[in-house]
Each structure stands twice: as C-alpha cells, then as structure tokens.
C-alpha cells in the first residue's frame, strides 16, 4: 500500500469523526511517512512499517472518541445530573419496561382469546345442528355461530396486525432514541 492509498483508507474509515480531528490524524501520519522516506525507506516500506491499517484506524478512532469525551464540559454535567436523578429515573425506566411487557402480554392474550372464541363458537354451532331436535333451530344457531365466528376471526386478525404494528412502532422509536445517543460514541473497526 502506498502513501496515497493509506491516506485514502484512513479518510474513508474515519469519515464519521470531526473533520479537523481527521485532518490532524492525516497530517500526523503524513509526517511519519515522510520522515521514514527521508531516512531511506521506500514509500511502501514506510507505510508497511506503521502496522496494520485496520489497527491504526481503530487506535486513531479510539483516541478521537476519548479526546472528545475529555474535552466535553457537558459530560461532567450529564454525569452529575445522572447521579442526582438516578433515584427517579431508575424506577421510571423499570415502569416503562414493565408497561412494554404488559402491552405485549395483553396483545398476545387478546389474539389467543379472540382466536379461541372464534373456534369455540364455530364448533358450538356445528354441535347445535346435531343436538337440537328441530332442524330449523339447529341451522339458525349454526348461522349465528358462523356470523360470530367471522366477527371474532376479524377481531383476532385485527388485534394481531394492529397490535404488532403498535409494538413495532414503540420498539422502533425506542431504538432510534437510544441509537442517536450511542452513535456519537461509536468506534470504527
């Protein structure tokens, strides 16, 4: 790998970081390579002597992240507020997780209840045809049970679909909120 390829690789892998930090890193490695070339190495040897480019990117990214954390005055304030508010936030977090679990359990319960009711009404309608001595009453009960079956089956399907959509919506919003906070601290491999 020559110097230009190495610099392009670094630029591509560190593109998520602050432009100034990336430029500082590029200048640093440019100076090292130039010094090694002046000492008699070829360009490829100078780049190879730096080590594995992936390791260099990981180390540089780690330094950039730790440097940004150390420079951030808001980090100390955030830690102080987190410490002060933790007696309130921890129970609130537990409540939110519990509500999420309850919503999931209620959704599953409704789907099972509507599905089982639909099957029970259908079976009951067919049983009624054979248990009533009057065939007209048996067919009437079967018709009512078929209507009830359709209504309950629609409720089961609607509950399954809209409950799943609702839970996915909650999950996506929660993950997006959390990922926005963690993207800033992501280290490039």
C-alpha positions in Angstrom: 0.0 0.0 0.0 1.4 3.4 -1.0 1.0 6.6 0.9 -1.9 7.9 -1.1 -3.8 4.6 -0.7 -3.1 4.6 3.1 -4.4 8.2 3.4 -7.5 7.5 1.4 -8.2 4.4 3.6 -7.8 6.5 6.8 -10.1 9.2 5.4 -12.8 6.7 4.4 -12.7 4.9 7.7 -12.7 8.0 9.9 -15.3 9.9 7.9 -17.8 10.0 10.9 -15.4 12.0 13.1 -14.9 15.7 13.2 -13.2 17.0 10.0 -10.4 18.8 12.0 -9.6 15.7 14.0 -9.3 13.6 10.9 -7.1 16.2 9.2 -4.9 16.3 12.3 -4.5 12.5 12.1 -3.8 12.5 8.4 -1.1 15.2 8.9 0.4 13.1 11.8 0.8 10.0 9.7 1.9 12.0 6.6 4.8 13.4 8.7 5.8 10.0 10.0 5.8 8.5 6.5 7.8 11.4 5.1 10.4 11.1 7.9 10.8 7.4 7.1 11.2 8.1 3.4 13.9 10.7 4.2 15.6 8.0 6.3 15.9 5.9 3.2 12.7 3.7 3.2 10.6 3.4 0.1 7.0 4.8 0.3 5.5 1.2 0.6 8.0 0.2 3.3 7.3 3.4 5.3 3.5 2.7 5.2 4.1 -1.0 6.0 6.3 -0.1 9.0 3.3 1.7 10.6 1.5 -1.6 11.1 -1.9 -3.0 10.1 -4.1 -0.2 8.7 -7.2 -1.6 10.5 -5.3 -1.4 13.8 -4.2 2.2 13.1 -7.8 3.2 12.3 -9.1 1.5 15.5 -6.5 3.2 17.6 -7.0 6.6 16.0 -10.8 6.4 16.3 -10.4 5.4 20.0 -8.1 8.3 20.6 -10.6 10.7 18.9 -13.5 9.4 20.9 -11.6 9.6 24.2 -10.3 13.0 23.3 -13.8 14.3 22.6 -15.0 12.9 25.9 -12.3 14.6 27.8 -12.9 17.9 26.1 -16.6 17.9 26.6 -17.7 20.1 29.6 -21.3 18.8 29.2 -20.1 15.3 30.1 -19.4 16.3 33.7 -22.8 18.0 34.0 -24.5 15.0 32.4 -22.8 12.6 35.0 -23.8 14.9 37.9 -27.5 15.1 36.7 -27.5 11.3 36.1 -26.3 10.7 39.7 -28.8 13.1 41.2 -31.7 11.9 39.1 -31.0 8.2 39.2 -33.4 7.6 42.2 -36.2 8.9 40.0 -35.0 7.7 36.6 -34.3 4.1 37.5 -37.9 3.4 38.8 -39.2 5.3 35.8 -37.2 3.1 33.5 -38.5 -0.1 35.3 -42.0 1.2 34.9 -41.5 1.8 31.1 -40.1 -1.7 30.6 -42.9 -3.2 32.6 -45.5 -1.3 30.6 -43.9 -2.5 27.4 -44.1 -6.1 28.7 -47.7 -5.7 29.8 -48.7 -4.3 26.4 -47.0 -7.3 24.7 -48.7 -9.8 27.1 -52.2 -8.2 26.7 -51.8 -8.2 22.9 -50.9 -11.9 22.9 -53.8 -12.7 25.3 -56.3 -10.9 23.1 -55.2 -12.7 19.9 -55.4 -16.0 21.7 -58.8 -15.2 23.3 -60.4 -14.0 20.0 -59.0 -17.0 18.1 -60.1 -19.5 20.7 -63.5 -17.9 21.0 -64.0 -18.0 17.2 -63.1 -21.7 17.1 -65.4 -22.4 20.1 -68.3 -20.6 18.5 -67.8 -22.5 15.3 -67.6 -25.9 17.0 -70.6 -25.0 19.1 -72.6 -24.1 16.0 -71.9 -27.5 14.4 -72.7 -29.3 17.6 -76.0 -27.4 17.9 -77.1 -28.7 14.5 -77.0 -32.2 15.8 -78.3 -31.6 19.3 -81.5 -29.7 18.6 -84.4 -31.8 17.7 -85.8 -29.1 15.4 -83.5 -28.8 12.3 -84.6 -25.2 11.8 -83.3 -24.1 15.2 -80.1 -26.0 14.7 -79.4 -24.3 11.4 -80.4 -20.9 12.9 -77.8 -21.5 15.7 -75.2 -22.6 13.2 -75.9 -19.4 11.1 -75.5 -17.2 14.2 -72.3 -19.1 15.2 -70.9 -18.6 11.7 -71.6 -14.8 12.0 -70.0 -14.8 15.5 -67.1 -16.8 14.1 -66.5 -14.2 11.3 -66.7 -11.3 13.7 -64.3 -13.0 16.2 -61.9 -14.0 13.4 -61.8 -10.4 12.1 -61.2 -9.2 15.7 -58.4 -11.8 16.1 -56.7 -10.7 12.8 -57.1 -7.0 13.5 -55.7 -7.4 17.0 -52.8 -9.4 15.7 -52.0 -6.9 12.9 -52.5 -3.6 14.7 -51.0 -4.9 18.0 -47.9 -6.0 16.1 -47.7 -2.6 14.4 -48.1 -0.8 17.7 -45.4 -2.8 19.4 -43.1 -2.3 16.4 -43.7 1.4 16.5 -42.9 1.6 20.2 -39.8 -0.6 19.7 -38.5 1.4 16.6 -39.0 4.8 18.4 -37.2 3.5 21.5 -34.3 2.0 19.5 -33.9 5.2 17.4 -33.8 7.3 20.6 -31.1 5.1 22.1 -29.1 4.8 18.9 -28.9 8.5 18.4 -27.2 8.7 21.8 -24.8 5.9 21.1 -23.8 6.8 17.5 -21.7 9.7 18.9 -19.6 7.2 20.8 -19.2 4.6 18.1 -15.7 3.4 17.4 -14.9 2.4 13.8 -13.4 -1.0 13.4 
